[in-house]
Amino acid sequence: MPADKPELAAAHTMAARLIGMQAIFLDAGSGAERPVPAVVIRACRAATGDPAVPLFVGGGIRAPEQARAARAAGADFVVIGTVVEQGSGHGLDAFVQAVCS
């Protein structure tokens, strides 16, 4: 899905909710060069229609600031698999602090 089309991502989110999906996972892809844009996260959060629906965001998040931005845009959970596997120069505690503050 194009990263510059938040309305398309939001439409997919609404469709997922209509067919009964209980959570939404936005993924830029393992090791992606760029994370899911904040505008897409915000559009999908709004499209869930329910703030209690868990929104997961992953792919391309390599720095605590990017994790913080995803949370600020509406992600409930931030997936940082490649960073944990390969290391990033940032300690895991820096990511925890970024998403919990």
C-alpha positions in Angstrom: 0.0 0.0 0.0 1.5 3.4 -0.9 2.8 5.3 2.2 1.5 8.6 0.7 -2.2 7.5 0.7 -3.4 7.6 4.2 -7.0 7.6 3.0 -6.4 4.2 1.4 -4.9 2.8 4.6 -7.9 4.2 6.5 -10.3 2.5 4.1 -8.6 -0.8 4.7 -8.8 -0.3 8.4 -12.5 0.4 8.2 -13.0 -2.7 6.1 -11.1 -4.8 8.6 -13.3 -3.6 11.4 -16.4 -4.3 9.4 -15.5 -7.9 8.9 -14.8 -8.3 12.6 -11.0 -7.8 13.0 -10.2 -7.0 16.6 -6.8 -5.4 16.0 -5.0 -3.5 13.3 -1.3 -4.1 12.3 0.4 -1.5 10.1 3.8 -2.9 8.9 6.3 -1.2 6.7 8.1 -4.5 6.4 10.9 -6.2 8.2 14.0 -4.0 7.9 12.1 -1.3 5.9 14.0 1.8 5.1 11.3 4.1 6.4 8.6 3.4 9.1 4.9 3.8 8.6 4.3 7.6 8.3 2.6 9.3 11.2 -0.2 10.6 8.9 -1.0 7.0 8.0 -1.0 5.9 11.7 -3.3 8.8 12.6 -5.7 8.1 9.7 -5.9 4.4 10.7 -6.4 5.2 14.4 -9.3 7.5 13.5 -10.7 4.9 11.1 -10.9 2.2 13.8 -13.9 4.0 15.3 -12.9 2.8 18.7 -9.9 3.9 20.8 -10.0 0.5 22.5 -9.0 -1.3 19.2 -5.3 -2.2 19.5 -3.2 -0.6 16.8 0.2 -2.2 16.2 2.9 -0.5 14.1 6.2 -2.0 12.9 8.8 -2.0 10.3 11.6 0.6 9.8 11.6 1.8 13.4 15.3 2.0 14.3 15.5 4.8 16.8 13.6 5.6 20.0 12.4 8.9 18.5 10.7 6.9 15.7 9.0 4.7 18.3 7.9 7.8 20.2 6.5 9.3 17.0 4.5 6.2 16.2 3.0 6.2 19.7 2.2 9.9 19.5 0.4 9.3 16.2 -1.8 6.7 17.8 0.0 3.4 17.9 -0.7 1.3 21.0 2.1 -1.1 20.3 5.4 -0.5 18.5 7.2 -3.5 17.0 11.0 -3.3 16.8 12.1 -6.8 15.8 15.1 -6.0 13.5 16.5 -3.5 16.0 16.5 -6.2 18.7 17.9 -8.8 16.4 20.7 -6.7 14.9 21.2 -4.0 17.5 20.9 -0.3 16.8 23.3 1.5 19.1 20.3 2.3 21.3 19.6 0.2 24.4 16.2 -1.5 24.6 15.6 0.6 27.7 15.7 3.7 25.4 12.9 2.3 23.3 10.8 1.4 26.4 11.3 4.9 27.8 10.3 6.4 24.4 7.0 4.6 24.2 6.1 4.8 27.9 6.6 8.5 28.4 
